[in-house]
Amino acid sequence: MHPCGSCARGRPCHVWVALVLVLLHALPAFGGDRSDARRSIGQVMDALATVHRFQEVAISPKGKRMAWVEFAPNQGAAPGHSAIYMADVGSPAAAPRRISAGGASAHPREQGLAWSPDGGRLAFLSDADKSGQLQIYAADSAGGVPGKLTSLTGVLAQPRWSPDASRLAFLFTENAPRALGPTQAAAPDSGVIGESNYEQRLAMVETATGNVRLLSPPDLYVYEFDWSPDGKTLAAIAAHGSGDNNWYIAQLYTLAVASGRTKSILKPAMQIAVPRWSPDGTSIAFIGGLMSDEGVIGGDIFTIPATGGPPRNLTAGRKASVSWLTWLSAGNQMLFTEYVDGSSGIAKLDAATERSESLWVGPETITGEDGAFNVSLSSDGKLCALVRQSFQRPPEVWAGPIGAWNQVTHGNDQARPAWGEAKSIHWSSDGFDAQGWLVCPENYDRQLHYPMVVSVHGGPAYARRPTWPATFLDSPILAHQGYFVFYPNPRGSYGQGEAFTRANVKDLGHGDLRDILRGVDQVVKSYPVDNDRLGIGGWSYGGYMTMWAVTQTNRFRAAVAGAGIANWQSYYGENGIDQWMIPYFGASVYDDPAIYARSSPLTFIKRVKTPTLILVGDRDVECPVPQSYEFWHALKTLGVPTRLVIYPNEGHGIAQAKHRRDIFTRSLEWFDRHLGDRKPGDNGTSK
């Protein structure tokens, strides 16, 4: 139930975070006359096309070359199209060269980078042959025209070379009727419902002949996989039934390449992700924990014997949330990335002793392979490549030793933030240590008092980290307009350990909101924020928390609820991913309806006084339209100022630029209308 598109199944991870990247260096900062700043909003939105975005990056096994996927609209590519570039590592004078299946002047969609074990070839996905239909290509790293390896109809994702480089395994969904994943716009229902599933299967192509073979059985949906060191077996996270829903109950399988025989070696009591076979072939590592969204990973590192057996937790009690891991070539060493107190971290683990060592922590967002929260690492572990960005620094590709990277790309060198500094805020709540980020207006005056918008992240298992302008609804652009913007990471978030992530189980909304309100208290005490001009907003779980907050307190004078949940009881039967709810509520709604009612905004709807704008896509699978209708209808009936906007042909992740622009401008106008009637400098009083 997250606002971002997951990285699994070939979808770009955190594409939601990149929806409203803006180039603001030429725009005037807010400085007293709000009308001047407001006139710049059109310029802010128009500047979207000038920003370079980097979706994924991959370094070759020997660390000699690197490749990345770049979205650069100013090169003439249509929206959603991308280009692959390759460069030598450590040679800044050498210009990157483009690698494309469509030629230098074409603008296909290209992604899914995978280096061969010897670094001589780069495999990738491209729709150069037919728009919208990705196929696997391979390019020689020394140059030449990429060769096409597949001619399939359906969705292809995650190409991965076999250890001997003779084959590429990949995920394949034949004749899929739409883009995969619950954040995508659903196809309209008709006919007999729920009797057909499109299974994502493991497939393999021989690189010499182009012969394709389906490996996994047709009734098993495969989410992730990894080759064994000898190339004879694959480890896979998979489940029977609906791919969107059953990731939450997926098991760990092994699959024999020669026979296709599958064997479940672990039926976990948690969500699992990122299977990685050990170099000696005796064990498989994975990440396990309470996760609310496929592809948005957080938890502890476990290992299990490759033949099956009880899993062993190697990071129990760690005050962080692991998001990705890889084995190093030497011994029992692993490298992993983690959410740490609202920041990104890279650390090292000895699987034998369970001792870990933090190598780097930074107040920024990093992404690597597949656009996920990871880094791309050379086989000896000495060099890595990644995309780095923060509130103050736009995204660019970097490479080098961990923590001593050199900047490789310079597509956004001219970008400058038009908002002020960002501060990490800490506070205590019910015995927990909580953290959040506060983005300030540029050159704010401590003698005045400013409005503030509280932006609640989705998930709930996620964490806000510093990112160059984030989404339309919670963007630092609001700080350009004279608002403080507060991004809390309350209990249920990643970054403080698994106990903190699990702290909202059977208590959704209640403890989370107490944490948020105490964080607001901390900000108001320390910064010139007008306590009587507070707004709240969010998307997905953030939309739910917005709906929930206005039923529990009148402290907020305006709210914007995007793709929210008004009634957990009706939501259970309406959404397409109900399996995520059982770990949080402890039972299905049919077995314990009271626990669902306890956290439902509709249960307390008559308390609401806060004007609330409600936004949703008409084909949202994760947070369906009826939830927004329920909340809007109740507020309208009760005489609370409200407005409902439904965006056509949109799923949980809003895709069309005109709709994203409309969401931001509507939200800004709503906050202005309801928070702007007091002059800066008026002292608010707590409600």
C-alpha positions as CSV (number, residue, x, y, z in Angstrom):
1,M,0.0,0.0,0.0
2,H,2.8,2.3,-0.9
3,P,2.9,5.4,-3.1
4,C,5.8,4.2,-5.1
5,G,6.1,1.6,-7.8
6,S,8.1,-1.4,-6.6
7,C,11.3,-2.5,-8.2
8,A,10.3,-6.1,-8.5
9,R,8.9,-7.6,-11.8
10,G,10.9,-5.0,-13.8
11,R,9.1,-2.0,-12.5
12,P,11.2,1.0,-11.5
13,C,11.6,1.3,-7.8
14,H,10.5,4.5,-6.2
15,V,9.4,5.9,-9.5
16,W,6.9,7.7,-7.3
17,V,9.7,9.6,-5.7
18,A,10.8,10.8,-9.1
19,L,7.5,12.0,-10.3
20,V,8.1,15.7,-9.6
21,L,11.8,16.3,-10.2
22,V,12.1,20.0,-10.9
23,L,14.9,22.4,-11.9
24,L,14.4,25.5,-9.7
25,H,17.7,27.4,-9.9
26,A,16.2,30.2,-11.9
27,L,13.1,30.7,-9.8
28,P,12.6,33.3,-7.1
29,A,12.5,32.0,-3.5
30,F,9.5,33.0,-1.4
31,G,10.3,36.2,0.4
32,G,7.2,37.9,1.7
33,D,4.9,38.6,-1.2
34,R,3.2,35.3,-1.8
35,S,1.8,36.4,-5.1
36,D,5.3,36.6,-6.6
37,A,6.1,33.1,-5.5
38,R,2.7,31.8,-6.7
39,R,3.4,33.2,-10.2
40,S,6.5,31.0,-10.3
41,I,4.5,27.7,-9.9
42,G,3.9,27.4,-13.6
43,Q,7.6,27.8,-14.2
44,V,8.3,25.2,-11.6
45,M,6.1,22.6,-13.3
46,D,7.3,23.6,-16.8
47,A,10.9,22.9,-15.6
48,L,10.1,19.2,-15.2
49,A,11.4,18.5,-18.7
50,T,14.8,19.8,-18.0
51,V,15.8,17.3,-15.3
52,H,17.9,14.2,-15.9
53,R,16.8,11.2,-14.0
54,F,18.8,8.1,-13.4
55,Q,16.9,4.9,-12.9
56,E,19.6,2.2,-12.4
57,V,23.3,1.7,-12.6
58,A,25.5,-1.4,-13.0
59,I,29.3,-1.8,-12.6
60,S,31.1,-4.6,-14.4
61,P,32.3,-7.5,-12.3
62,K,36.0,-6.5,-12.7
63,G,35.1,-2.8,-12.0
64,K,36.4,-1.6,-15.3
65,R,33.2,-0.3,-16.9
66,M,29.8,0.8,-15.7
67,A,26.5,1.4,-17.4
68,W,23.4,3.4,-16.4
69,V,19.9,4.1,-17.5
70,E,19.1,7.8,-18.0
71,F,15.8,9.6,-18.6
72,A,16.8,12.9,-20.3
73,P,13.8,14.6,-21.9
74,N,15.9,17.4,-23.3
75,Q,17.4,14.9,-25.7
76,G,14.1,14.6,-27.4
77,A,13.0,11.3,-26.0
78,A,9.3,10.9,-25.4
79,P,8.1,10.6,-21.8
80,G,8.9,7.3,-20.3
81,H,11.7,6.5,-22.8
82,S,15.2,6.0,-21.6
83,A,18.8,5.6,-22.8
84,I,21.6,3.4,-21.7
85,Y,25.1,4.8,-21.4
86,M,28.4,3.0,-20.8
87,A,31.7,4.5,-19.5
88,D,35.1,3.4,-18.2
89,V,35.4,3.6,-14.4
90,G,38.1,6.0,-13.3
91,S,38.4,7.8,-16.6
92,P,36.5,11.0,-16.2
93,A,38.0,12.4,-19.4
94,A,36.4,9.6,-21.5
95,A,32.9,10.6,-22.7
96,P,30.1,8.0,-22.0
97,R,28.8,6.3,-25.1
98,R,25.2,5.3,-25.7
99,I,24.3,1.6,-26.0
100,S,21.0,1.2,-27.8
101,A,19.1,-1.6,-29.6
102,G,17.5,1.1,-31.7
103,G,20.5,3.1,-32.9
104,A,21.9,6.4,-31.9
105,S,18.9,8.5,-33.1
106,A,16.1,6.2,-31.7
107,H,14.3,6.7,-28.4
108,P,13.1,3.3,-27.2
109,R,12.5,2.3,-23.6
110,E,15.6,0.5,-22.3
111,Q,16.3,-0.9,-18.8
112,G,17.3,-4.0,-16.9
113,L,21.1,-3.9,-17.0
114,A,23.0,-7.1,-16.4
115,W,26.8,-7.6,-16.9
116,S,28.1,-11.0,-18.0
117,P,30.4,-12.6,-15.4
118,D,33.6,-11.7,-17.3
119,G,32.3,-8.1,-18.0
120,G,32.5,-8.6,-21.8
121,R,28.8,-8.3,-22.5
122,L,25.9,-6.2,-21.2
123,A,22.4,-7.6,-21.4
124,F,19.4,-5.3,-21.2
125,L,15.7,-5.0,-22.1
126,S,14.6,-2.8,-25.0
127,D,11.4,-2.2,-26.9
128,A,13.3,-1.0,-30.0
129,D,11.8,-3.7,-32.2
130,K,8.2,-3.0,-31.1
131,S,7.0,-0.1,-28.9
132,G,5.8,-1.3,-25.6
133,Q,7.2,-4.9,-26.0
134,L,10.5,-5.4,-24.2
135,Q,12.9,-8.0,-25.4
136,I,16.4,-9.1,-24.2
137,Y,19.4,-7.8,-26.1
138,A,23.1,-8.2,-25.5
139,A,25.8,-5.7,-26.4
140,D,29.6,-6.2,-26.5
141,S,31.3,-3.9,-24.1
142,A,33.9,-3.0,-26.7
143,G,31.3,-1.8,-29.1
144,G,29.1,-3.0,-32.0
145,V,25.4,-3.4,-32.6
146,P,23.5,-5.1,-29.7
147,G,22.1,-8.5,-30.7
148,K,18.4,-9.5,-30.0
149,L,18.1,-12.7,-28.0
150,T,14.3,-13.1,-27.5
151,S,11.1,-12.6,-29.6
152,L,8.3,-13.1,-27.0
153,T,4.9,-11.6,-26.3
154,G,4.4,-10.5,-22.7
155,V,6.3,-8.9,-19.9
156,L,10.0,-9.6,-19.4
157,A,12.0,-8.6,-16.4
158,Q,15.2,-9.2,-14.4
159,P,17.7,-10.7,-16.9
160,R,20.5,-12.5,-15.1
161,W,23.5,-14.3,-16.5
162,S,24.3,-17.9,-15.6
163,P,27.8,-18.3,-13.9
164,D,29.2,-19.7,-17.2
165,A,27.6,-16.9,-19.3
166,S,26.0,-19.3,-21.6
167,R,22.4,-18.5,-20.6
168,L,20.3,-15.7,-19.3
169,A,17.5,-16.4,-16.8
170,F,14.6,-13.9,-16.6
171,L,11.1,-13.4,-15.4
172,F,8.4,-13.8,-18.1
173,T,4.6,-13.3,-18.0
174,E,3.1,-14.4,-21.3
175,N,0.3,-12.2,-22.8
176,A,0.0,-10.1,-19.7
177,P,-3.0,-7.8,-20.3
178,R,-1.4,-4.8,-18.4
179,A,1.7,-3.7,-16.7
180,L,2.4,-5.9,-13.7
181,G,1.9,-4.8,-10.1
182,P,-0.8,-3.4,-7.8
183,T,0.4,0.2,-8.3
184,Q,-0.5,-0.1,-11.9
185,A,-3.9,0.9,-13.3
186,A,-6.2,-2.1,-13.2
187,A,-7.9,-3.4,-16.3
188,P,-11.7,-3.0,-16.0
189,D,-13.4,-6.1,-14.5
190,S,-15.9,-8.0,-16.6
191,G,-17.1,-11.6,-17.0
192,V,-16.3,-14.2,-14.4
193,I,-14.0,-12.6,-11.8
194,G,-10.9,-14.2,-10.2
195,E,-10.7,-17.4,-12.2
196,S,-7.6,-16.6,-14.3
197,N,-4.1,-15.5,-13.2
198,Y,-1.2,-14.4,-15.3
199,E,1.7,-16.2,-13.8
200,Q,5.2,-14.7,-13.9
201,R,7.5,-17.6,-14.6
202,L,11.2,-18.2,-14.6
203,A,12.5,-18.6,-18.2
204,M,15.9,-19.0,-19.7
205,V,17.4,-18.1,-23.1
206,E,20.5,-19.7,-24.6
207,T,22.8,-16.8,-25.6
208,A,24.3,-18.7,-28.5
209,T,21.1,-20.0,-30.1
210,G,18.3,-17.8,-28.8
211,N,16.4,-20.9,-27.7
212,V,14.0,-20.0,-24.9
213,R,12.7,-22.5,-22.2
214,L,10.2,-21.9,-19.5
215,L,11.6,-23.3,-16.2
216,S,9.1,-22.9,-13.5
217,P,5.6,-24.5,-13.5
218,P,2.7,-22.5,-14.9
219,D,0.8,-22.3,-11.6
220,L,3.7,-20.7,-9.7
221,Y,4.3,-16.9,-9.7
222,V,8.0,-16.1,-9.3
223,Y,9.0,-12.7,-7.8
224,E,12.8,-12.9,-7.5
225,F,15.5,-15.4,-8.2
226,D,19.3,-16.1,-8.0
227,W,21.7,-18.5,-9.6
228,S,23.5,-21.1,-7.6
229,P,27.4,-20.9,-8.0
230,D,27.5,-24.0,-10.2
231,G,24.6,-22.8,-12.5
232,K,22.6,-26.0,-11.9
233,T,19.9,-24.6,-9.6
234,L,18.0,-21.4,-9.0
235,A,16.7,-20.0,-5.7
236,A,13.3,-18.3,-6.1
237,I,10.8,-16.5,-4.0
238,A,7.4,-17.5,-5.3
239,A,3.8,-18.2,-4.5
240,H,0.7,-19.9,-6.1
241,G,-2.1,-17.7,-7.2
242,S,-2.4,-13.9,-7.8
243,G,1.0,-12.3,-8.2
244,D,-0.2,-8.9,-6.8
245,N,-1.6,-10.4,-3.6
246,N,0.4,-13.5,-2.8
247,W,3.9,-11.9,-2.5
248,Y,3.0,-11.5,1.2
249,I,2.8,-15.3,1.7
250,A,5.6,-16.3,-0.8
251,Q,7.9,-19.2,0.0
252,L,11.6,-19.8,-0.8
253,Y,12.0,-22.5,-3.5
254,T,14.9,-24.1,-5.3
255,L,14.5,-25.0,-8.9
256,A,16.6,-27.5,-10.8
257,V,17.6,-26.0,-14.2
258,A,17.8,-29.4,-16.0
259,S,14.5,-30.9,-14.9
260,G,12.5,-27.8,-13.8
261,R,11.8,-29.6,-10.5
262,T,10.8,-27.2,-7.7
263,K,11.1,-27.7,-4.0
264,S,9.9,-25.4,-1.2
265,I,12.6,-25.1,1.4
266,L,11.0,-22.4,3.6
267,K,7.5,-21.4,4.4
268,P,8.2,-18.3,6.4
269,A,6.2,-16.6,9.1
270,M,7.1,-13.2,7.6
271,Q,7.6,-11.5,4.2
272,I,10.8,-12.4,2.5
273,A,12.9,-10.9,-0.4
274,V,16.3,-10.7,-2.0
275,P,17.4,-14.4,-2.1
276,R,21.2,-14.7,-2.5
277,W,23.1,-18.0,-2.9
278,S,26.4,-18.2,-0.9
279,P,29.6,-18.5,-2.9
280,D,30.2,-22.0,-1.6
281,G,26.7,-23.1,-2.6
282,T,25.8,-24.4,0.9
283,S,23.3,-21.7,2.0
284,I,20.9,-19.0,0.8
285,A,20.6,-15.6,2.4
286,F,17.5,-13.5,2.3
287,I,15.8,-10.5,4.0
288,G,12.8,-11.2,6.2
289,G,10.5,-8.9,8.2
290,L,7.2,-7.1,8.3
291,M,6.9,-5.5,4.9
292,S,3.8,-3.8,3.5
293,D,4.8,-3.5,-0.1
294,E,6.6,-5.7,-2.6
295,G,9.9,-4.1,-3.7
296,V,10.0,-1.8,-0.7
297,I,12.2,-4.0,1.4
298,G,13.2,-3.8,5.1
299,G,14.0,-6.3,7.8
300,D,16.8,-8.6,9.1
301,I,19.2,-10.9,7.2
302,F,18.6,-14.6,7.5
303,T,20.4,-17.6,6.1
304,I,19.0,-21.1,5.5
305,P,20.8,-24.3,4.3
306,A,20.3,-24.7,0.6
307,T,18.7,-28.1,1.2
308,G,16.2,-26.5,3.7
309,G,16.1,-26.2,7.5
310,P,15.4,-23.5,10.1
311,P,16.5,-20.0,9.2
312,R,19.1,-18.1,11.3
313,N,18.7,-14.4,12.0
314,L,22.1,-12.7,11.6
315,T,21.1,-9.1,12.4
316,A,18.6,-9.6,15.3
317,G,18.3,-6.4,17.3
318,R,20.0,-4.2,14.8
319,K,18.7,-0.6,15.0
320,A,18.3,-0.4,11.3
321,S,16.3,-2.1,8.5
322,V,18.2,-4.0,5.9
323,S,17.0,-3.4,2.3
324,W,19.4,-5.4,0.1
325,L,22.4,-7.8,0.4
326,T,25.0,-9.5,-1.6
327,W,27.7,-12.1,-0.8
328,L,31.3,-11.0,-1.2
329,S,33.6,-13.4,-3.0
330,A,35.8,-14.1,0.1
331,G,34.6,-16.3,2.9
332,N,31.4,-15.6,4.8
333,Q,31.3,-11.9,4.2
334,M,28.2,-10.0,3.0
335,L,27.6,-6.4,2.0
336,F,24.2,-4.8,2.6
337,T,22.3,-1.5,2.5
338,E,20.0,-0.4,5.2
339,Y,17.6,2.4,6.4
340,V,19.3,4.0,9.4
341,D,17.5,6.7,11.4
342,G,16.0,8.4,8.2
343,S,19.3,8.0,6.3
344,S,20.9,5.5,4.0
345,G,23.6,3.1,5.1
346,I,26.0,0.6,3.7
347,A,27.4,-2.1,6.0
348,K,29.3,-5.4,6.1
349,L,28.4,-8.6,7.9
350,D,30.4,-11.8,8.8
351,A,27.8,-14.6,8.5
352,A,29.9,-16.9,10.7
353,T,30.3,-14.6,13.7
354,E,27.1,-12.4,13.0
355,R,29.3,-9.3,13.5
356,S,28.5,-6.3,11.4
357,E,30.3,-3.1,10.6
358,S,28.9,0.1,9.3
359,L,30.9,1.3,6.3
360,W,29.0,4.5,5.4
361,V,25.9,6.4,6.5
362,G,24.6,9.5,4.7
363,P,21.5,11.8,4.8
364,E,20.5,11.0,1.2
365,T,18.8,8.4,-1.0
366,I,20.9,5.9,-2.9
367,T,19.8,3.5,-5.7
368,G,21.7,1.0,-7.8
369,E,20.7,-2.1,-9.7
370,D,17.1,-2.2,-10.9
371,G,16.6,1.2,-9.4
372,A,16.3,-0.3,-6.0
373,F,17.8,0.8,-2.7
374,N,21.2,-0.9,-3.2
375,V,24.6,-0.4,-4.9
376,S,26.2,-2.1,-7.8
377,L,29.3,-3.8,-6.6
378,S,32.4,-5.2,-8.4
379,S,33.1,-8.9,-7.7
380,D,35.9,-8.1,-5.3
381,G,33.8,-5.6,-3.4
382,K,36.4,-2.8,-3.8
383,L,34.3,-0.6,-6.2
384,C,30.7,0.2,-6.5
385,A,28.4,2.4,-8.5
386,L,25.2,4.1,-7.4
387,V,22.8,7.1,-7.9
388,R,22.9,9.6,-5.1
389,Q,20.5,12.4,-4.3
390,S,19.3,14.4,-1.4
391,F,17.1,17.4,-0.5
392,Q,20.0,19.7,-1.5
393,R,21.6,17.7,-4.3
394,P,19.9,16.4,-7.5
395,P,20.4,12.9,-8.7
396,E,23.7,11.9,-10.4
397,V,25.7,8.7,-11.0
398,W,28.7,8.1,-8.8
399,A,31.4,5.4,-8.7
400,G,34.4,4.4,-6.6
401,P,35.3,2.8,-3.3
402,I,32.4,2.9,-0.7
403,G,32.1,6.4,0.8
404,A,34.9,7.8,-1.5
405,W,32.9,8.0,-4.7
406,N,33.6,10.2,-7.7
407,Q,30.8,11.9,-9.6
408,V,30.4,10.4,-13.1
409,T,27.5,12.2,-14.6
410,H,26.8,16.0,-14.6
411,G,23.4,16.2,-16.1
412,N,22.0,18.3,-13.3
413,D,25.0,20.5,-12.4
414,Q,23.0,23.7,-12.9
415,A,20.1,22.7,-10.5
416,R,19.8,24.6,-7.3
417,P,17.3,24.1,-4.5
418,A,14.8,26.9,-4.1
419,W,13.9,25.8,-0.6
420,G,16.0,26.1,2.6
421,E,18.0,23.6,4.6
422,A,16.7,20.3,5.8
423,K,17.0,19.3,9.5
424,S,16.9,15.8,11.1
425,I,14.4,16.0,14.0
426,H,14.5,13.6,16.9
427,W,12.0,13.1,19.7
428,S,10.7,10.4,22.1
429,S,7.2,8.9,22.1
430,D,5.9,6.1,24.3
431,G,9.4,4.9,24.9
432,F,10.4,4.9,21.2
433,D,13.0,7.1,19.6
434,A,11.5,8.6,16.5
435,Q,13.0,10.7,13.7
436,G,11.8,12.9,10.9
437,W,13.0,15.5,8.4
438,L,12.0,19.2,8.4
439,V,12.5,21.2,5.2
440,C,12.5,24.9,5.8
441,P,11.6,27.9,3.6
442,E,14.6,29.6,2.2
443,N,15.9,32.5,4.3
444,Y,13.0,32.3,6.7
445,D,12.7,34.9,9.4
446,R,12.7,33.6,13.0
447,Q,10.7,36.7,14.1
448,L,7.8,35.5,12.0
449,H,5.6,32.4,12.2
450,Y,5.0,30.2,9.2
451,P,2.5,27.6,8.2
452,M,3.6,23.9,8.2
453,V,2.4,20.9,6.3
454,V,3.0,17.4,7.8
455,S,3.6,14.9,5.1
456,V,3.0,11.2,6.1
457,H,4.8,8.6,4.1
458,G,3.2,5.5,2.6
459,G,3.7,2.0,3.6
460,P,3.4,1.9,6.6
461,A,6.7,-0.1,6.3
462,Y,8.9,2.6,4.6
463,A,10.9,5.6,5.7
464,R,11.3,9.1,4.4
465,R,14.9,9.8,3.4
466,P,16.3,13.0,1.9
467,T,15.5,13.0,-1.9
468,W,15.7,15.7,-4.5
469,P,12.2,17.1,-4.8
470,A,9.9,14.3,-3.8
471,T,6.3,13.6,-4.9
472,F,3.7,16.1,-6.0
473,L,1.8,15.9,-2.7
474,D,4.7,16.3,-0.3
475,S,7.3,18.1,-2.3
476,P,9.9,20.5,-0.9
477,I,8.4,22.9,-3.5
478,L,5.9,23.7,-0.6
479,A,8.9,25.2,1.2
480,H,9.5,27.4,-1.8
481,Q,6.0,28.7,-1.2
482,G,6.6,29.7,2.4
483,Y,5.7,26.5,4.2
484,F,7.8,24.4,6.6
485,V,7.4,20.7,5.5
486,F,7.7,18.0,8.1
487,Y,8.3,14.4,7.1
488,P,7.9,12.1,10.2
489,N,9.0,8.5,10.4
490,P,6.7,7.2,13.1
491,R,6.5,3.7,14.5
492,G,5.9,1.2,11.7
493,S,8.6,2.9,9.7
494,Y,12.0,1.4,8.7
495,G,15.2,2.6,10.1
496,Q,15.0,1.9,13.8
497,G,15.0,-1.9,13.8
498,E,12.4,-4.6,13.4
499,A,10.7,-4.0,16.8
500,F,10.0,-0.4,15.8
501,T,8.6,-1.5,12.4
502,R,6.3,-4.0,14.2
503,A,5.2,-1.5,16.8
504,N,2.0,-0.6,15.0
505,V,0.7,-4.2,14.6
506,K,-2.9,-4.4,15.9
507,D,-2.6,-0.7,16.5
508,L,-2.6,1.0,13.1
509,G,-3.2,4.7,13.4
510,H,-3.2,5.0,17.1
511,G,0.5,4.9,18.1
512,D,1.6,6.2,14.7
513,L,-0.4,9.4,15.2
514,R,0.9,9.9,18.7
515,D,4.4,9.8,17.4
516,I,3.5,12.3,14.6
517,L,1.8,14.7,17.0
518,R,4.8,14.7,19.4
519,G,7.1,15.3,16.5
520,V,5.0,18.3,15.5
521,D,5.3,19.5,19.1
522,Q,9.1,19.2,18.8
523,V,9.1,21.2,15.6
524,V,6.8,23.9,16.9
525,K,9.0,24.3,20.0
526,S,12.2,24.7,18.0
527,Y,11.2,26.5,14.8
528,P,9.0,29.5,13.9
529,V,6.0,27.4,13.0
530,D,2.5,28.8,13.6
531,N,0.8,26.1,15.7
532,D,-2.6,27.4,14.4
533,R,-1.7,26.9,10.8
534,L,-0.9,23.2,10.5
535,G,-1.9,21.0,7.5
536,I,-1.5,17.3,6.9
537,G,-1.3,15.2,3.8
538,G,-0.2,12.0,2.3
539,W,-0.8,9.3,-0.3
540,S,-1.7,5.6,0.3
541,Y,-1.0,4.8,3.9
542,G,-0.2,8.5,4.2
543,G,-3.7,9.1,2.8
544,Y,-5.1,6.8,5.5
545,M,-3.2,8.5,8.2
546,T,-4.5,11.9,7.0
547,M,-8.1,10.6,7.1
548,W,-7.4,9.0,10.5
549,A,-5.7,12.2,11.9
550,V,-8.7,14.4,11.2
551,T,-11.0,12.0,13.1
552,Q,-8.7,12.0,16.1
553,T,-7.7,15.7,16.5
554,N,-8.8,19.1,15.4
555,R,-5.2,20.4,15.4
556,F,-4.9,20.4,11.6
557,R,-6.7,23.2,9.8
558,A,-6.4,21.6,6.3
559,A,-5.9,18.1,5.0
560,V,-5.2,16.4,1.6
561,A,-5.8,12.7,1.6
562,G,-4.5,10.9,-1.5
563,A,-5.6,7.3,-2.2
564,G,-6.6,6.8,1.4
565,I,-8.4,4.2,3.4
566,A,-11.6,5.2,5.2
567,N,-13.0,1.9,6.4
568,W,-10.7,-1.1,6.9
569,Q,-13.7,-3.4,7.1
570,S,-15.0,-2.6,3.6
571,Y,-11.4,-2.1,2.3
572,Y,-10.6,-5.8,3.0
573,G,-13.1,-6.9,0.4
574,E,-12.4,-4.2,-2.1
575,N,-8.6,-4.1,-2.5
576,G,-6.4,-6.4,-4.6
577,I,-3.8,-7.1,-2.0
578,D,-5.7,-8.2,1.2
579,Q,-2.9,-10.6,2.3
580,W,-0.8,-7.7,3.5
581,M,-3.3,-6.9,6.2
582,I,-3.3,-10.1,8.2
583,P,0.2,-9.7,9.6
584,Y,-0.8,-6.2,10.7
585,F,-4.3,-7.0,12.1
586,G,-3.6,-10.5,13.3
587,A,-6.6,-12.0,11.6
588,S,-8.9,-11.5,8.6
589,V,-11.7,-9.1,8.9
590,Y,-14.1,-12.0,9.0
591,D,-12.5,-13.4,12.1
592,D,-11.9,-10.2,14.0
593,P,-14.0,-7.3,12.6
594,A,-13.6,-5.3,15.8
595,I,-9.8,-4.8,15.4
596,Y,-10.4,-3.4,11.9
597,A,-13.2,-1.1,13.1
598,R,-10.9,0.2,15.9
599,S,-8.5,1.7,13.3
600,S,-11.1,2.9,10.8
601,P,-11.6,6.6,10.3
602,L,-15.3,6.0,9.5
603,T,-15.8,4.7,13.1
604,F,-15.0,8.2,14.4
605,I,-16.2,10.3,11.4
606,K,-18.6,12.6,13.3
607,R,-15.5,14.1,15.1
608,V,-14.2,15.6,11.9
609,K,-14.0,19.4,11.5
610,T,-11.0,19.7,9.2
611,P,-11.5,20.8,5.6
612,T,-10.3,17.8,3.5
613,L,-9.4,17.4,-0.1
614,I,-9.6,13.8,-1.4
615,L,-7.7,12.5,-4.4
616,V,-7.6,9.1,-6.1
617,G,-7.0,7.3,-9.4
618,D,-10.1,5.6,-10.9
619,R,-8.3,2.2,-11.4
620,D,-6.5,2.0,-8.1
621,V,-6.1,-1.6,-7.0
622,E,-4.3,-0.9,-3.7
623,C,-6.7,1.8,-2.3
624,P,-9.8,1.5,-4.4
625,V,-12.0,4.5,-5.3
626,P,-14.9,3.5,-2.9
627,Q,-12.7,4.2,0.1
628,S,-12.4,7.8,-1.0
629,Y,-16.1,8.0,-1.8
630,E,-17.0,6.8,1.7
631,F,-14.9,9.5,3.3
632,W,-16.0,12.3,1.0
633,H,-19.7,11.3,1.3
634,A,-19.5,11.3,5.1
635,L,-17.8,14.7,5.2
636,K,-20.3,16.2,2.8
637,T,-23.2,14.9,4.8
638,L,-21.7,16.3,8.0
639,G,-21.1,19.7,6.4
640,V,-17.3,19.6,6.6
641,P,-15.7,21.4,3.6
642,T,-14.5,18.8,1.2
643,R,-13.8,18.0,-2.4
644,L,-13.3,14.7,-4.2
645,V,-11.2,14.4,-7.4
646,I,-11.0,11.1,-9.3
647,Y,-8.3,10.9,-12.0
648,P,-9.2,8.8,-15.1
649,N,-7.2,5.8,-16.3
650,E,-4.9,6.0,-13.3
651,G,-3.8,3.4,-10.8
652,H,-2.2,3.8,-7.3
653,G,0.8,5.4,-8.9
654,I,-0.4,8.5,-10.8
655,A,1.3,8.3,-14.2
656,Q,0.1,11.1,-16.4
657,A,2.0,14.4,-16.1
658,K,-1.1,16.5,-16.3
659,H,-2.7,14.7,-13.4
660,R,0.4,15.0,-11.3
661,R,0.5,18.7,-12.0
662,D,-3.2,19.0,-11.1
663,I,-2.7,17.2,-7.8
664,F,0.1,19.5,-6.7
665,T,-1.7,22.7,-7.7
666,R,-5.0,21.6,-6.1
667,S,-3.2,20.6,-2.9
668,L,-1.3,23.9,-2.8
669,E,-4.5,25.9,-3.4
670,W,-6.3,23.9,-0.7
671,F,-3.5,24.5,1.9
672,D,-3.4,28.2,0.9
673,R,-7.1,28.6,1.3
674,H,-7.3,27.1,4.7
675,L,-3.9,27.9,6.2
676,G,-3.4,31.4,4.7
677,D,-6.0,33.4,6.5
678,R,-3.7,34.3,9.3
679,K,-0.9,36.8,8.7
680,P,2.7,35.6,9.3
681,G,3.7,36.7,12.7
682,D,0.3,35.9,14.4
683,N,0.9,33.6,17.3
684,G,-1.1,30.4,17.0
685,T,-2.3,28.6,20.1
686,S,-2.5,24.8,20.5
687,K,-5.9,23.3,19.9
